[in-house]
Amino acid sequence: MHDYIIAIIQGIVEGITEFLPVSSTGHLILTGELLGFKGEKADTFEIIIQLGAILAVAVIYWRRILGLLGLSNFESNNEDTAGKQKLNLIHIILACLPAMALGLILHSFIKTYLFSPYTVLAGLVLGGFFMLLGQKKKTTVRAKSIDQLSYRQAIAIGLFQCLSLWPGFSRSGATIAGGLLAGASYKAATNFSFLIAIPMMFAASGYELLKSYHTLTAADAGVFITGFLVSFIVALLAVITFLKLLDRLKLAPFAYYRFGLAVVFLIYLLMS
């Protein structure tokens, strides 16, 4: 029963934080520290629940995804692009390549030196400051909708995404703030961030799963399935809620939350 409780807690944490600009990896590392849930089994479990969160976003954007793959005649709701899909797979590829390539090159270094509570706290703070920069810097908006993004903007967002290789920095925080700095509206940057998360996370999770599948056992199936389902449901609700509140929820509240979390957990680490 104890393992199922941990699975539910971590599934909720993953579902809430994966697509919000607060760093799901950072939260899983910190909650894993609190729960004493660490090691190879915990690492594999995190991969499984991340797949649950990815599936949630794929469900939300399924029409757009089929349109990108040429499997449906998706039409933008934007008046300037109605009847045409300006966003295409080239945008997605350009935005994903930098972090994928750098992640492969630095994978061993990141896993060895950056997956600790203290490095996560540093990532939370640095990522928070970057998000404030993205929100406060006055940049001319050249893409009000996702279908108005240029290839240059896609590349820029992809380069900013490399910052999220530091655990705690947040992939969505880096890409949304990076999108704002690249001249995208908050709505366009957020939707693009969620879309490029799907191939990024599938690639990263698939790579990690290939390396750690030997830790999977039939005895753990119930716990892993529980975590997967909880993560999927919570992520679905979290993303739908976040998208509905886009006009009212900017990056600053999330940045301040990150600062507060870093302070509280630093105190906990120093006292433990």
C-alpha positions as CSV (number, residue, x, y, z in Angstrom):
1,M,0.0,0.0,0.0
2,H,2.9,2.4,0.8
3,D,4.2,2.0,-2.8
4,Y,0.7,2.9,-4.2
5,I,0.5,6.0,-2.0
6,I,3.9,7.1,-3.4
7,A,2.8,6.4,-6.9
8,I,-0.3,8.5,-6.4
9,I,1.6,11.4,-4.9
10,Q,4.3,11.4,-7.6
11,G,1.7,11.0,-10.3
12,I,-0.1,14.1,-9.0
13,V,3.1,16.0,-8.8
14,E,4.1,15.1,-12.3
15,G,0.6,15.8,-13.7
16,I,0.4,19.3,-12.2
17,T,4.0,20.4,-12.8
18,E,5.0,18.8,-16.2
19,F,3.5,21.6,-18.3
20,L,3.4,24.4,-15.9
21,P,6.6,26.6,-15.8
22,V,7.7,25.3,-12.4
23,S,9.9,22.2,-13.4
24,S,8.4,18.8,-13.0
25,T,11.8,17.2,-12.9
26,G,12.8,19.5,-10.0
27,H,9.6,18.7,-8.1
28,L,10.0,15.0,-8.6
29,I,13.5,15.1,-7.3
30,L,12.5,17.2,-4.3
31,T,9.4,15.1,-3.5
32,G,11.5,11.9,-4.0
33,E,13.9,13.2,-1.5
34,L,11.1,13.8,1.0
35,L,9.5,10.4,0.4
36,G,12.8,8.5,0.3
37,F,11.9,7.3,-3.2
38,K,15.2,7.2,-5.0
39,G,17.3,4.9,-7.1
40,E,16.8,2.9,-10.3
41,K,13.2,2.0,-9.6
42,A,12.3,5.6,-8.9
43,D,14.0,6.8,-12.1
44,T,12.1,4.3,-14.2
45,F,8.8,5.2,-12.5
46,E,9.4,8.8,-13.3
47,I,9.8,7.9,-17.0
48,I,6.5,6.0,-16.9
49,I,4.5,8.8,-15.3
50,Q,6.1,11.4,-17.7
51,L,4.7,9.3,-20.6
52,G,1.2,9.6,-18.9
53,A,1.6,13.4,-18.9
54,I,2.7,13.4,-22.6
55,L,-0.3,11.4,-23.6
56,A,-2.6,14.0,-21.9
57,V,-1.2,16.8,-24.0
58,A,-1.4,14.6,-27.2
59,V,-5.1,14.1,-26.4
60,I,-5.7,17.8,-26.1
61,Y,-3.8,18.7,-29.3
62,W,-4.8,15.7,-31.3
63,R,-6.5,17.7,-34.1
64,R,-3.4,19.9,-34.5
65,I,-1.1,16.9,-34.4
66,L,-3.0,15.1,-37.1
67,G,-2.9,18.3,-39.2
68,L,0.9,18.5,-38.8
69,L,1.2,14.9,-39.9
70,G,-1.0,15.5,-42.9
71,L,-3.7,13.1,-41.6
72,S,-6.5,15.7,-41.4
73,N,-7.4,19.1,-42.8
74,F,-6.9,21.1,-39.7
75,E,-7.9,24.7,-40.0
76,S,-6.6,27.5,-37.8
77,N,-9.3,29.6,-35.9
78,N,-7.2,32.7,-36.4
79,E,-8.7,35.1,-38.9
80,D,-5.3,35.8,-40.6
81,T,-4.6,32.1,-41.2
82,A,-8.1,30.6,-41.6
83,G,-8.1,27.8,-44.2
84,K,-4.3,27.5,-44.0
85,Q,-2.0,25.8,-41.5
86,K,1.1,27.9,-41.4
87,L,2.6,25.9,-38.6
88,N,4.3,22.8,-40.0
89,L,6.6,20.0,-39.0
90,I,9.7,22.1,-39.9
91,H,8.8,24.5,-37.0
92,I,8.6,21.5,-34.7
93,I,11.9,20.0,-35.9
94,L,13.8,23.3,-35.7
95,A,12.6,23.9,-32.1
96,C,13.4,20.3,-31.0
97,L,16.8,19.7,-32.6
98,P,19.0,21.9,-30.4
99,A,17.9,20.5,-27.0
100,M,17.8,16.9,-28.4
101,A,21.4,17.2,-29.7
102,L,22.8,18.9,-26.7
103,G,20.9,16.5,-24.4
104,L,22.6,13.5,-26.1
105,I,26.0,15.1,-25.8
106,L,25.7,16.1,-22.2
107,H,23.4,13.3,-21.0
108,S,26.1,11.6,-18.8
109,F,27.3,14.9,-17.3
110,I,23.7,16.0,-16.5
111,K,22.8,12.7,-14.9
112,T,26.0,12.6,-12.9
113,Y,26.3,16.1,-11.7
114,L,23.0,18.0,-12.0
115,F,20.4,15.6,-10.5
116,S,20.7,16.6,-6.9
117,P,18.4,18.7,-4.6
118,Y,20.9,21.6,-4.5
119,T,21.3,21.9,-8.3
120,V,17.5,21.7,-8.6
121,L,17.2,24.6,-6.2
122,A,19.7,26.6,-8.3
123,G,17.7,25.8,-11.4
124,L,14.4,26.9,-9.8
125,V,15.9,30.3,-8.9
126,L,17.7,30.9,-12.3
127,G,14.7,29.7,-14.2
128,G,12.5,32.1,-12.2
129,F,14.6,35.1,-13.0
130,F,14.6,34.1,-16.7
131,M,10.8,33.9,-16.7
132,L,10.6,37.4,-15.1
133,L,12.9,38.6,-17.8
134,G,10.8,37.1,-20.5
135,Q,7.6,38.7,-19.1
136,K,9.0,42.1,-18.4
137,K,11.3,42.7,-21.4
138,K,9.5,44.9,-24.0
139,T,9.6,42.9,-27.2
140,T,7.6,43.6,-30.4
141,V,5.0,40.9,-30.8
142,R,5.4,39.5,-34.3
143,A,3.4,36.3,-33.8
144,K,0.0,36.7,-32.2
145,S,-1.0,33.1,-32.9
146,I,1.0,29.8,-33.2
147,D,0.4,29.8,-36.9
148,Q,2.2,33.1,-37.3
149,L,5.5,31.8,-35.9
150,S,8.4,32.1,-38.2
151,Y,11.2,29.5,-38.6
152,R,13.6,31.9,-37.0
153,Q,11.4,32.2,-34.0
154,A,11.1,28.4,-33.8
155,I,14.9,28.1,-33.8
156,A,15.2,30.8,-31.1
157,I,12.6,29.0,-28.9
158,G,14.5,25.8,-29.5
159,L,17.8,27.3,-28.4
160,F,16.1,28.7,-25.2
161,Q,14.8,25.2,-24.6
162,C,18.4,24.0,-24.1
163,L,18.3,25.9,-20.8
164,S,15.8,23.3,-19.5
165,L,18.5,20.6,-19.6
166,W,19.4,21.9,-16.2
167,P,17.0,20.1,-13.8
168,G,14.8,22.7,-12.1
169,F,15.0,25.3,-14.8
170,S,11.7,24.0,-16.5
171,R,11.2,23.2,-20.1
172,S,7.9,25.1,-20.4
173,G,9.3,28.0,-18.4
174,A,12.3,28.3,-20.8
175,T,10.3,27.9,-24.0
176,I,7.4,30.2,-23.0
177,A,9.7,33.0,-21.7
178,G,12.0,32.3,-24.7
179,G,9.0,32.6,-27.0
180,L,8.1,36.0,-25.5
181,L,11.7,37.2,-26.0
182,A,11.6,35.9,-29.6
183,G,8.5,38.1,-30.3
184,A,5.7,35.6,-29.8
185,S,2.5,36.4,-27.8
186,Y,2.0,34.7,-24.5
187,K,-0.7,32.5,-26.1
188,A,1.4,31.5,-29.1
189,A,4.5,30.8,-27.0
190,T,2.5,28.6,-24.6
191,N,0.7,26.6,-27.3
192,F,4.0,26.1,-29.1
193,S,5.7,25.1,-25.9
194,F,3.1,22.4,-25.2
195,L,3.2,21.1,-28.8
196,I,7.0,20.7,-29.0
197,A,6.9,19.0,-25.6
198,I,5.3,16.0,-27.2
199,P,8.3,14.9,-29.4
200,M,10.8,16.2,-26.9
201,M,9.4,14.2,-24.0
202,F,8.7,11.1,-26.1
203,A,12.4,11.1,-27.3
204,A,13.8,11.7,-23.8
205,S,11.5,9.2,-22.1
206,G,12.0,6.6,-24.8
207,Y,15.8,7.0,-24.5
208,E,15.7,6.7,-20.8
209,L,13.3,3.7,-20.9
210,L,15.6,1.8,-23.2
211,K,18.4,2.3,-20.8
212,S,16.4,1.3,-17.7
213,Y,13.8,-1.2,-18.9
214,H,15.6,-4.0,-17.1
215,T,14.4,-2.6,-13.8
216,L,10.8,-3.2,-14.7
217,T,9.2,-6.2,-13.0
218,A,5.7,-7.8,-13.0
219,A,5.5,-7.1,-9.3
220,D,5.7,-3.3,-9.9
221,A,3.1,-3.3,-12.7
222,G,0.2,-2.2,-10.5
223,V,2.2,0.7,-9.0
224,F,3.5,1.9,-12.3
225,I,0.1,1.7,-14.0
226,T,-1.4,3.7,-11.0
227,G,1.2,6.4,-11.4
228,F,0.7,6.5,-15.2
229,L,-3.1,6.9,-14.9
230,V,-2.9,9.5,-12.1
231,S,-0.3,11.5,-14.1
232,F,-2.5,11.4,-17.2
233,I,-5.7,12.5,-15.5
234,V,-4.1,15.3,-13.5
235,A,-2.0,16.5,-16.4
236,L,-5.1,16.6,-18.6
237,L,-7.0,18.7,-16.0
238,A,-3.9,21.0,-15.4
239,V,-3.3,21.8,-19.0
240,I,-6.9,22.5,-19.8
241,T,-7.2,24.8,-16.8
242,F,-3.9,26.5,-17.6
243,L,-5.0,27.2,-21.2
244,K,-8.3,28.6,-20.0
245,L,-6.5,31.0,-17.7
246,L,-3.9,32.1,-20.1
247,D,-5.1,35.7,-20.2
248,R,-4.9,36.0,-16.4
249,L,-2.0,33.7,-15.5
250,K,1.3,35.2,-16.6
251,L,4.8,34.0,-15.7
252,A,5.5,36.1,-12.6
253,P,3.3,34.2,-10.1
254,F,5.1,31.0,-11.1
255,A,8.5,32.6,-10.8
256,Y,7.7,33.8,-7.3
257,Y,6.4,30.3,-6.4
258,R,9.7,28.9,-7.5
259,F,11.7,31.3,-5.3
260,G,9.5,30.4,-2.3
261,L,9.9,26.7,-2.9
262,A,13.6,27.0,-3.3
263,V,13.9,28.9,0.1
264,V,11.7,26.5,1.9
265,F,13.4,23.4,0.6
266,L,16.9,24.9,1.2
267,I,15.9,25.4,4.9
268,Y,14.7,21.8,5.0
269,L,18.0,20.5,3.5
270,L,20.1,22.5,5.9
271,M,18.1,21.3,8.9
272,S,18.0,17.6,7.9
